[in-house]
Amino acid sequence: MTECLDIVNDNDEVVGKSSYNEMYEKKLTHRIVHVLVVNNKGQVYFQKRAETKSFLPGYYCTSAGGHVRSGESYEQAAGRELKEELGLSVPVKDVASLEFESGGHKRFIRLFIASADSGFNFQDGEVAGGEFLNLAEAKKLIERNEKIHPQLPLCFGWLYENLGSLSIHS
């Protein structure tokens, strides 16, 4: 099945639809979600992508994330990705709207946080594992910049700057 994604304009308004492949071939602006799972110790879960993934195999990334499907809300996509990648069905909280551009290709990113300490159930072929890291450990991981998803520094940077003002467990 070919995933259909919404094309959006510079105001994040839907202006059309496209396949995943066409979206990247033509560098069409689209929507992405990322979820950062925080445990009761304030540690953030970083997912390690499966080595079998075609895009960035073995790379560290946010707890869960992916494309917003056509007709799907950001929140629906965040919940779906969390369930698909980590097996978690927990509430997500929308905390930031970000923009990411690379190679002339713009994406609107909505960042969510969720609270969980356990209950992870990885989908075969999606996730190799991961680990909870405190903020200092996570910052070091990202600064080493080895096998790091290109959007991870943006998402973690926002969380690092704003974690103290967030109410995660509400």
N, C-alpha and C positions, 0 to 999 in steps of 0.2 A: 504494500500500500504506500503510495506517495503522500507524504505529509504536505498539507496545504497551509500556507502561512499568509497572514495579512501583510500587504505592503502599506507603509504609513508615510505621511509627509513630514516636514520638519516640525510640525505641531503635534506629532504622534496621533494623527487622525487617519483612519483607514481610507485608502484611496484605491485599493485593488487587492488581488490575490495572486499568489505565485507558488510554484513548487519550491522545495528546499534547494534543489540544484540550480534552478533559474535564479533564485534569490542571491546565491553566492556568485554565480557566473556574471550576472548583471550588476552586482553590488547594490541591490535594492535595500532601502531602509526598512527595518523590521523590528520586532519586539522580542526581548529576551527576559527571562526571570532567573534570579539567583536566590537561594535560601541559605542562610547561615544558621545552623543548629547550635544553640548554646545550652550547656548543661548547668546543673545547680551549683557548680563550682566557678561558673563564669568562663569556662573553657569553650572554645569554638571547634566544631567538628570539621575537619578537612578531608574531603573525599579523594581517593586515588582512583583515577579512571582505569578501567580494565586495559590490559595490554592488547586486547583484540579490537579495541575501538579504532575506527579508521581515522578519526581526527584526534590528535594529541594523546595517543596511547600512553598510559602510565603517568600521566601528568596529574599534579595536585590541582584541585579546584575547590569551589565552594562546596558546602555540604550537598547541595543538589541544585540543578539548574538546567535550563534548556529553552527551546523556542516556544513562544506563545502560538498556539494553533489558530487558524482562521476561525473567527467567531467566539473564541475563548477569551475570558478576562485574564488579566495578569494574576489575580488571586487564584482563579481556577487552575491556571498553568502551574503556579507555585505548589499548590496542593497535589496536583497530578505528578509533577516531577519528584516531589518528596516521597510519594507513595511508590512510584515506579523505580526510583533509584535506591532508596533506603528502606522501603517497606513501612514507612511511618505514616500514620494518619493522625496528625496533631494539628491544632490551629496554627495558622501563619499570620504574622503581623507585618503589614506593609510599612516600611520605614524610610525608603528613599527612592527617588526617581533620578537615575543617572543616565549619562550618554557616553557611548564608547565608539570611537572611530579609529579604524586601522586600515591603511591602504586605500583611503577614499571610500570606505564602506562604513556607514553609520548604523548603530543599533541603539534603540531605547531600552534601557535596563531598569527593571523594577526590582529592588532589593527587599527581601523579606527576612524576618527572623522567626525562629520557632524554638521551643524549649523541649528537650528530651535528654535523658541520661542513658537510655538503653532501648532495646526493642528493634534494633536495626536488622533488616533482612535484605541482603543484597541481591539484585537481579543479575542472573548469569549474563556475562558479556557486557555489562554496563559498568560495574564497580568492582575494583579489586580489593577494596578495603578503605581504611582511613584511620584517623586518630583525632582525639580531642587534644588541643594544644591551648596553653594559656596565651595571653596576648603577646608576651615577650617571645615565647617560642615561635608563635605564628609569624611575628614580624621578622625573626631571623630566617625562617623558612622562605619567606617571600623575598627578603633581601638577597639571599643566595641565588635566587632567580634560576634555579635548576628545575626543569620540568614543571613549570608553573603556568597554568592556564592564563592567557593574556588579560582576561577580565578580572582575575583574582585580586591583583593589587588594588584596582579601583574599588571593588566591593569591600575588601578587608580594610582598606584605608578609611573608607567612610565609617565602618563599624568601629575601628580603632579610635577615631576622633569623637565618636558620639555614644559609645557604649555606656558611659556614666550617666547620661541623661535618658537612657531608655528604660522602660519598664517591660522586661522580657517575660517575666513569669505571670503576667496579668491576663 
